[in-house]
């Protein structure tokens, strides 16, 4: 393999051995090995949700607060299906590898992710060490933003018609004002997202990272289309960034090294080198 010949694998393994803290930055590609759908491109979205092709809605059209006002059954059909899917999904083996690496480091692991699926917490990463920069599907908020409060989606059990992608069970409502509830997720064209809980996550994460002297960054499945995750990791990389991406692994030497592979394949390869 090229990664073996050019020394990237040994270099990355050396960083992991020397590190006293691990920053994991993750995008949508992190969940693909767990069987979660890849919405990359319009065709990918429609393969996952064929009923929405009939409406002509792209992912950007559907993941939009306007859909909840215009067609709440369809909007909640999409998000209700995702909520049920994420609840049933078992995190892949790469999560356990990352936890094992972190357990050997004095400062442990910190997570920055654009994923809204709660998979890191399900895999055993402490809640107070995770920053979900786009929010969480496991929490709800008022569509009218009558309050900055959010609440758990635990009691919401969506029943979705697979043929129409519409919600058939009762739509959740805000307990304060009675308006429709929506997922506490940052959507496209979203001016009503309640982001306060995640600002607090960010403050905790920044405070903890500042105590680490030999931080190594492992970025998994974060693309360039929405570069929030990539930029966050690069900011803290200090030339110790390990980028894992099946399609967009190119990395500046000023940041670190890149591996063109899926999450599980690359993490197993690195683990075998340690």
Secondary structure, 3 states (H helix, E strand, C coil): CHHHHCCHHHHHHHHHHHCCEEEEEECHHHCHHHCCCCCCHHHHHHHHCCHHHHHCCCHHHHCEHHHHHHCHHHHHHHHHHHHHHHHHCCCCHHHHHHHHHHHCCCCCEEEEECCCCCHHHHCCCCHHHEEECCEEEEEEEECCCCCCCCEECCCCCCCEECCCCEECCCCCECCCCCCEEEEEECCECCCCCCCHHHHHHHHHHHHHHCCCCCEEEEEECCCCCCCHHHHHHHHHCCCCEEEECCCCCCCCCCCEEEECCCHHHHHHHHHHHC
